[in-house]
Amino acid sequence: MIISDYPQVYALWSRCAGFSMKDADDCEAAIRRFLERNPDTCFVAEDSTGEIIGAILSGHDGRRSRIYHTAVNPDARGMGIGSLLVGHVIEALRTLGLPKVAVGVYADNEAGNEFWERQGFQVRDDLVYRELPL
């Protein structure tokens, strides 16, 4: 993924049910900073016309890694695009020497949770996710 993909990626995110975006986190400037820090761990999938039909945003701090956003056009689901994107991220993170990757999914996002379970991601019930808005 490169920053010029942003308009199509943002439009894709907007079309996906269960997908949450925040202005401060997902504006073009924030995604630009993220891509500058993580140039090798974010990917898009395009159809034969060049339209972006899938995107995955992943990054790391040198010690731990996380997948932040994964989306596939609802009309293109069930074709393995999401799994392909996850595979690219996992390979990129392994190449960087990172030992694991985490993903956060809203508890009520049944389709999302089923997808991540099929990818081999396990629920951890020993953690509480906390956040402090700055």
Z-matrix of the N, CA and C atoms (Angstrom, degrees):
N
C 1 1.448
C 2 1.523 1 108.31
N 3 1.298 2 115.21 1 138.07
C 4 1.462 3 121.71 2 174.55
C 5 1.526 4 107.81 3 -126.87
N 6 1.326 5 116.22 4 163.05
C 7 1.458 6 119.96 5 -172.34
C 8 1.534 7 112.32 6 -61.90
N 9 1.310 8 118.24 7 -28.79
C 10 1.472 9 118.55 8 178.57
C 11 1.533 10 112.15 9 -67.54
N 12 1.328 11 117.31 10 -13.78
C 13 1.469 12 121.59 11 174.39
C 14 1.527 13 112.06 12 -76.97
N 15 1.323 14 116.98 13 -14.14
C 16 1.463 15 121.10 14 -170.99
C 17 1.539 16 114.67 15 -51.29
N 18 1.323 17 120.79 16 -49.27
C 19 1.474 18 118.15 17 -177.74
C 20 1.538 19 112.78 18 -57.59
N 21 1.328 20 117.35 19 -42.80
C 22 1.463 21 119.78 20 178.87
C 23 1.528 22 111.64 21 -69.74
N 24 1.323 23 116.46 22 -39.27
C 25 1.467 24 119.76 23 -179.84
C 26 1.526 25 109.92 24 -65.91
N 27 1.326 26 117.41 25 -44.12
C 28 1.470 27 120.25 26 179.36
C 29 1.530 28 110.48 27 -62.05
N 30 1.326 29 116.77 28 -40.86
C 31 1.469 30 120.45 29 177.80
C 32 1.531 31 110.31 30 -63.17
N 33 1.321 32 117.23 31 -39.36
C 34 1.463 33 121.23 32 176.79
C 35 1.521 34 110.22 33 -62.55
N 36 1.324 35 117.04 34 -48.83
C 37 1.467 36 120.72 35 178.83
C 38 1.527 37 110.13 36 -55.48
N 39 1.319 38 116.59 37 -41.33
C 40 1.461 39 121.56 38 -177.59
C 41 1.522 40 113.01 39 -65.33
N 42 1.328 41 117.23 40 -25.70
C 43 1.468 42 121.51 41 -178.84
C 44 1.522 43 113.58 42 -85.80
N 45 1.318 44 118.00 43 -9.67
C 46 1.467 45 120.84 44 -172.21
C 47 1.527 46 111.78 45 -97.12
N 48 1.322 47 115.84 46 121.02
C 49 1.464 48 121.68 47 177.04
C 50 1.526 49 109.34 48 -66.07
N 51 1.331 50 116.36 49 145.49
C 52 1.452 51 121.31 50 178.89
C 53 1.512 52 113.36 51 80.58
N 54 1.314 53 116.63 52 5.21
C 55 1.460 54 122.05 53 -176.84
C 56 1.521 55 108.49 54 -100.84
N 57 1.313 56 117.25 55 127.81
C 58 1.458 57 121.06 56 -177.24
C 59 1.525 58 110.21 57 -112.97
N 60 1.329 59 115.54 58 131.75
C 61 1.459 60 120.83 59 177.28
C 62 1.517 61 109.03 60 -126.69
N 63 1.316 62 114.80 61 149.88
C 64 1.456 63 121.74 62 175.66
C 65 1.518 64 108.27 63 -124.60
N 66 1.324 65 116.43 64 138.32
C 67 1.461 66 120.76 65 -177.48
C 68 1.526 67 112.20 66 -53.10
N 69 1.316 68 117.87 67 -46.68
C 70 1.461 69 121.08 68 -175.89
C 71 1.520 70 112.15 69 -67.33
N 72 1.329 71 117.20 70 -34.12
C 73 1.463 72 121.54 71 -176.22
C 74 1.519 73 113.44 72 -87.29
N 75 1.305 74 117.39 73 -30.16
C 76 1.455 75 120.66 74 -167.75
C 77 1.522 76 114.59 75 -118.04
N 78 1.330 77 117.22 76 9.62
C 79 1.463 78 120.36 77 174.64
C 80 1.533 79 108.66 78 -70.87
N 81 1.302 80 116.44 79 164.51
C 82 1.465 81 120.36 80 -176.55
C 83 1.527 82 112.14 81 -58.55
N 84 1.325 83 118.03 82 -40.57
C 85 1.470 84 120.14 83 -179.38
C 86 1.526 85 111.24 84 -63.21
N 87 1.324 86 117.19 85 -40.82
C 88 1.467 87 120.38 86 179.77
C 89 1.528 88 111.14 87 -67.79
N 90 1.317 89 116.98 88 -41.15
C 91 1.469 90 120.00 89 178.86
C 92 1.529 91 110.03 90 -68.07
N 93 1.316 92 118.10 91 -36.01
C 94 1.466 93 121.21 92 175.79
C 95 1.535 94 109.96 93 -58.88
N 96 1.332 95 116.70 94 -48.56
C 97 1.473 96 120.13 95 178.43
C 98 1.525 97 110.95 96 -59.77
N 99 1.328 98 116.09 97 -42.37
C 100 1.459 99 120.66 98 -179.39
C 101 1.530 100 110.85 99 -62.28
N 102 1.325 101 116.93 100 -45.93
C 103 1.461 102 120.60 101 -179.99
C 104 1.524 103 112.15 102 -66.07
N 105 1.326 104 117.35 103 -33.65
C 106 1.469 105 119.90 104 176.48
C 107 1.525 106 111.04 105 -64.82
N 108 1.325 107 117.08 106 -36.01
C 109 1.469 108 122.18 107 179.32
C 110 1.527 109 112.21 108 -80.58
N 111 1.313 110 116.74 109 -25.45
C 112 1.473 111 122.13 110 -174.11
C 113 1.530 112 110.54 111 -133.10
N 114 1.329 113 117.81 112 61.93
C 115 1.465 114 119.70 113 -173.57
C 116 1.528 115 114.70 114 -71.45
N 117 1.329 116 117.64 115 -17.64
C 118 1.465 117 120.56 116 -173.56
C 119 1.520 118 114.17 117 -110.85
N 120 1.344 119 117.92 118 9.96
C 121 1.466 120 119.40 119 -174.49
C 122 1.530 121 113.36 120 -126.91
N 123 1.316 122 117.58 121 13.82
C 124 1.462 123 122.50 122 179.30
C 125 1.527 124 107.99 123 -124.81
N 126 1.339 125 116.02 124 135.83
C 127 1.458 126 119.91 125 -172.44
C 128 1.524 127 111.47 126 -138.53
N 129 1.335 128 115.10 127 155.91
C 130 1.455 129 122.27 128 170.84
C 131 1.520 130 108.86 129 -125.51
N 132 1.328 131 115.17 130 156.83
C 133 1.461 132 122.49 131 172.12
C 134 1.520 133 106.72 132 -118.82
N 135 1.321 134 116.11 133 133.88
C 136 1.456 135 121.50 134 -179.62
C 137 1.517 136 110.20 135 -116.46
N 138 1.337 137 115.54 136 149.90
C 139 1.459 138 119.12 137 173.03
C 140 1.530 139 108.60 138 -84.42
N 141 1.303 140 116.57 139 -175.58
C 142 1.471 141 120.86 140 -175.82
C 143 1.523 142 113.58 141 -65.73
N 144 1.342 143 117.59 142 -16.13
C 145 1.468 144 120.94 143 178.77
C 146 1.527 145 112.29 144 -94.25
N 147 1.337 146 116.98 145 -3.89
C 148 1.458 147 120.79 146 -178.04
C 149 1.514 148 113.87 147 92.64
N 150 1.340 149 117.19 148 1.10
C 151 1.463 150 120.16 149 177.06
C 152 1.529 151 109.15 150 -74.40
N 153 1.321 152 116.22 151 135.71
C 154 1.461 153 120.70 152 177.96
C 155 1.520 154 108.77 153 -75.86
N 156 1.337 155 115.21 154 121.08
C 157 1.463 156 121.10 155 -178.92
C 158 1.523 157 112.28 156 -115.92
N 159 1.324 158 116.51 157 -0.92
C 160 1.455 159 120.99 158 176.87
C 161 1.515 160 109.77 159 -158.45
N 162 1.328 161 115.93 160 149.36
C 163 1.464 162 120.30 161 179.25
C 164 1.519 163 109.01 162 -154.30
N 165 1.342 164 114.77 163 146.47
C 166 1.455 165 120.62 164 176.34
C 167 1.522 166 108.22 165 -139.43
N 168 1.307 167 115.85 166 132.86
C 169 1.464 168 123.85 167 -177.86
C 170 1.523 169 107.48 168 -115.24
N 171 1.310 170 116.96 169 115.59
C 172 1.456 171 121.41 170 -178.09
C 173 1.523 172 109.24 171 -138.73
N 174 1.325 173 115.21 172 148.56
C 175 1.458 174 119.15 173 179.44
C 176 1.506 175 111.51 174 -153.37
N 177 1.325 176 114.46 175 177.32
C 178 1.460 177 120.25 176 -177.72
C 179 1.519 178 110.23 177 -150.76
N 180 1.327 179 114.54 178 164.90
C 181 1.462 180 120.65 179 176.76
C 182 1.521 181 111.17 180 -111.49
N 183 1.319 182 117.39 181 14.03
C 184 1.455 183 122.21 182 -177.38
C 185 1.516 184 112.31 183 93.73
N 186 1.313 185 116.65 184 -13.82
C 187 1.462 186 122.43 185 -177.79
C 188 1.520 187 111.92 186 -125.73
N 189 1.319 188 116.17 187 -43.64
C 190 1.461 189 122.24 188 -179.74
C 191 1.516 190 108.63 189 -129.18
N 192 1.323 191 114.30 190 153.92
C 193 1.465 192 118.45 191 179.82
C 194 1.519 193 109.94 192 -129.88
N 195 1.327 194 113.66 193 160.26
C 196 1.466 195 119.80 194 -175.25
C 197 1.524 196 109.19 195 -150.15
N 198 1.317 197 115.00 196 144.50
C 199 1.456 198 121.63 197 170.89
C 200 1.525 199 106.10 198 -99.01
N 201 1.315 200 116.30 199 125.34
C 202 1.456 201 120.84 200 -175.38
C 203 1.528 202 112.96 201 -99.18
N 204 1.297 203 117.54 202 -48.37
C 205 1.461 204 120.81 203 -177.66
C 206 1.524 205 108.81 204 -135.46
N 207 1.306 206 115.42 205 131.88
C 208 1.460 207 121.79 206 173.08
C 209 1.519 208 106.75 207 -135.31
N 210 1.311 209 116.98 208 129.66
C 211 1.463 210 120.34 209 -178.60
C 212 1.519 211 109.87 210 -148.06
N 213 1.326 212 114.63 211 142.44
C 214 1.460 213 122.17 212 173.38
C 215 1.523 214 106.64 213 -131.41
N 216 1.309 215 115.62 214 135.15
C 217 1.459 216 120.77 215 177.43
C 218 1.525 217 108.92 216 -49.49
N 219 1.336 218 118.22 217 128.62
C 220 1.465 219 120.16 218 -179.07
C 221 1.531 220 113.95 219 -52.95
N 222 1.335 221 117.66 220 -31.39
C 223 1.463 222 120.86 221 179.10
C 224 1.526 223 112.94 222 -75.23
N 225 1.330 224 117.41 223 -12.10
C 226 1.465 225 121.26 224 -177.56
C 227 1.527 226 112.32 225 -112.37
N 228 1.313 227 117.16 226 10.20
C 229 1.464 228 119.49 227 -179.00
C 230 1.518 229 111.37 228 -74.07
N 231 1.318 230 114.63 229 155.94
C 232 1.454 231 120.61 230 179.29
C 233 1.521 232 113.56 231 84.89
N 234 1.332 233 117.36 232 6.85
C 235 1.466 234 121.54 233 -179.59
C 236 1.525 235 112.34 234 -106.93
N 237 1.343 236 117.35 235 4.88
C 238 1.459 237 120.70 236 178.13
C 239 1.519 238 115.14 237 87.51
N 240 1.328 239 117.31 238 7.36
C 241 1.473 240 120.37 239 -177.52
C 242 1.523 241 110.91 240 -65.54
N 243 1.331 242 117.49 241 -45.65
C 244 1.462 243 120.21 242 178.96
C 245 1.525 244 111.45 243 -60.47
N 246 1.310 245 117.12 244 -44.60
C 247 1.467 246 121.02 245 178.94
C 248 1.524 247 110.91 246 -62.55
N 249 1.319 248 116.96 247 -39.43
C 250 1.462 249 121.17 248 177.75
C 251 1.528 250 111.01 249 -62.55
N 252 1.329 251 116.20 250 -44.45
C 253 1.465 252 120.28 251 178.39
C 254 1.528 253 111.27 252 -62.31
N 255 1.330 254 116.91 253 -44.82
C 256 1.465 255 120.85 254 178.32
C 257 1.524 256 109.54 255 -60.74
N 258 1.315 257 117.38 256 -41.92
C 259 1.464 258 120.98 257 178.36
C 260 1.516 259 112.34 258 -59.72
N 261 1.328 260 116.85 259 -41.21
C 262 1.476 261 120.27 260 177.57
C 263 1.530 262 110.99 261 -62.86
N 264 1.331 263 116.15 262 -42.72
C 265 1.470 264 119.87 263 179.04
C 266 1.525 265 110.47 264 -62.90
N 267 1.315 266 116.70 265 -47.58
C 268 1.467 267 120.12 266 -178.62
C 269 1.528 268 110.65 267 -59.77
N 270 1.312 269 117.38 268 -43.92
C 271 1.465 270 120.45 269 178.82
C 272 1.530 271 110.74 270 -63.85
N 273 1.326 272 117.62 271 -43.10
C 274 1.473 273 120.92 272 179.36
C 275 1.524 274 110.75 273 -61.94
N 276 1.334 275 117.17 274 -43.34
C 277 1.464 276 120.36 275 -179.50
C 278 1.526 277 111.60 276 -68.63
N 279 1.329 278 117.14 277 -38.03
C 280 1.476 279 120.13 278 175.43
C 281 1.520 280 110.54 279 -62.01
N 282 1.326 281 116.46 280 -42.92
C 283 1.464 282 121.14 281 179.03
C 284 1.528 283 111.07 282 -59.53
N 285 1.324 284 116.34 283 -34.89
C 286 1.471 285 121.17 284 178.25
C 287 1.527 286 112.11 285 -79.26
N 288 1.326 287 117.85 286 -5.27
C 289 1.460 288 122.01 287 177.42
C 290 1.516 289 114.57 288 85.22
N 291 1.316 290 117.54 289 18.70
C 292 1.462 291 120.23 290 -179.86
C 293 1.531 292 109.69 291 -85.02
N 294 1.340 293 117.50 292 137.35
C 295 1.470 294 120.56 293 -171.37
C 296 1.527 295 116.06 294 -85.03
N 297 1.323 296 118.29 295 -17.21
C 298 1.462 297 119.89 296 -177.86
C 299 1.524 298 109.04 297 -162.43
N 300 1.333 299 114.52 298 165.68
C 301 1.455 300 120.70 299 177.32
C 302 1.524 301 108.13 300 -138.74
N 303 1.307 302 115.89 301 143.47
C 304 1.466 303 122.22 302 179.54
C 305 1.525 304 109.20 303 -116.55
N 306 1.322 305 114.89 304 158.06
C 307 1.460 306 121.10 305 175.38
C 308 1.523 307 107.22 306 -142.55
N 309 1.316 308 116.86 307 142.60
C 310 1.458 309 121.86 308 175.57
C 311 1.521 310 109.26 309 -106.15
N 312 1.325 311 116.46 310 133.15
C 313 1.456 312 121.74 311 -179.96
C 314 1.525 313 107.44 312 -133.64
N 315 1.322 314 116.93 313 133.32
C 316 1.453 315 119.21 314 176.99
C 317 1.530 316 109.47 315 -58.70
N 318 1.323 317 116.32 316 138.60
C 319 1.465 318 121.80 317 -176.59
C 320 1.524 319 112.30 318 -58.45
N 321 1.335 320 117.66 319 -33.06
C 322 1.464 321 120.09 320 -177.33
C 323 1.535 322 113.66 321 -89.63
N 324 1.327 323 117.59 322 5.69
C 325 1.462 324 122.06 323 178.27
C 326 1.529 325 108.29 324 -90.14
N 327 1.331 326 115.83 325 82.30
C 328 1.468 327 120.90 326 -174.68
C 329 1.523 328 112.40 327 -60.10
N 330 1.327 329 116.92 328 -46.60
C 331 1.465 330 119.89 329 -179.02
C 332 1.525 331 110.67 330 -62.92
N 333 1.329 332 116.66 331 -42.04
C 334 1.458 333 120.35 332 178.94
C 335 1.511 334 112.14 333 -63.94
N 336 1.316 335 116.91 334 -44.68
C 337 1.461 336 120.23 335 179.85
C 338 1.530 337 111.56 336 -65.50
N 339 1.327 338 117.01 337 -38.70
C 340 1.464 339 120.04 338 176.72
C 341 1.526 340 110.69 339 -64.08
N 342 1.335 341 116.97 340 -40.93
C 343 1.468 342 120.69 341 178.32
C 344 1.525 343 110.60 342 -59.36
N 345 1.336 344 116.99 343 -50.75
C 346 1.459 345 120.06 344 -176.28
C 347 1.524 346 111.62 345 -66.56
N 348 1.313 347 116.96 346 -33.07
C 349 1.461 348 119.12 347 175.56
C 350 1.535 349 110.37 348 -64.34
N 351 1.323 350 117.56 349 -42.14
C 352 1.472 351 121.02 350 177.16
C 353 1.526 352 111.45 351 -62.95
N 354 1.332 353 116.97 352 -27.10
C 355 1.465 354 120.47 353 179.06
C 356 1.531 355 111.71 354 -79.99
N 357 1.327 356 116.97 355 -6.57
C 358 1.467 357 120.73 356 178.58
C 359 1.517 358 114.36 357 99.03
N 360 1.333 359 118.26 358 2.69
C 361 1.459 360 121.32 359 179.04
C 362 1.524 361 109.16 360 -76.38
N 363 1.322 362 116.11 361 134.65
C 364 1.456 363 121.46 362 -177.86
C 365 1.523 364 110.64 363 -108.03
N 366 1.309 365 116.13 364 148.03
C 367 1.454 366 122.41 365 176.60
C 368 1.527 367 108.32 366 -74.41
N 369 1.319 368 115.76 367 136.08
C 370 1.467 369 121.22 368 173.03
C 371 1.521 370 107.04 369 -107.94
N 372 1.302 371 116.14 370 123.08
C 373 1.463 372 119.28 371 179.18
C 374 1.523 373 111.85 372 -104.93
N 375 1.341 374 116.26 373 10.28
C 376 1.455 375 120.40 374 179.56
C 377 1.531 376 112.73 375 -98.13
N 378 1.341 377 117.01 376 4.36
C 379 1.463 378 121.60 377 -177.99
C 380 1.517 379 111.17 378 -122.55
N 381 1.298 380 115.26 379 151.13
C 382 1.457 381 122.28 380 169.48
C 383 1.524 382 105.82 381 -120.13
N 384 1.309 383 117.39 382 123.38
C 385 1.454 384 122.54 383 179.25
C 386 1.523 385 108.43 384 -79.83
N 387 1.303 386 116.93 385 127.64
C 388 1.463 387 121.85 386 178.97
C 389 1.517 388 110.04 387 -127.23
N 390 1.323 389 115.47 388 155.12
C 391 1.451 390 120.58 389 -176.62
C 392 1.532 391 109.27 390 -147.02
N 393 1.321 392 115.67 391 144.78
C 394 1.455 393 121.72 392 175.91
C 395 1.522 394 108.04 393 -126.31
N 396 1.325 395 118.69 394 108.39
C 397 1.465 396 119.90 395 176.69
C 398 1.528 397 109.98 396 -63.78
N 399 1.332 398 116.71 397 136.41
C 400 1.475 399 121.38 398 -179.37
C 401 1.511 400 111.10 399 -105.56
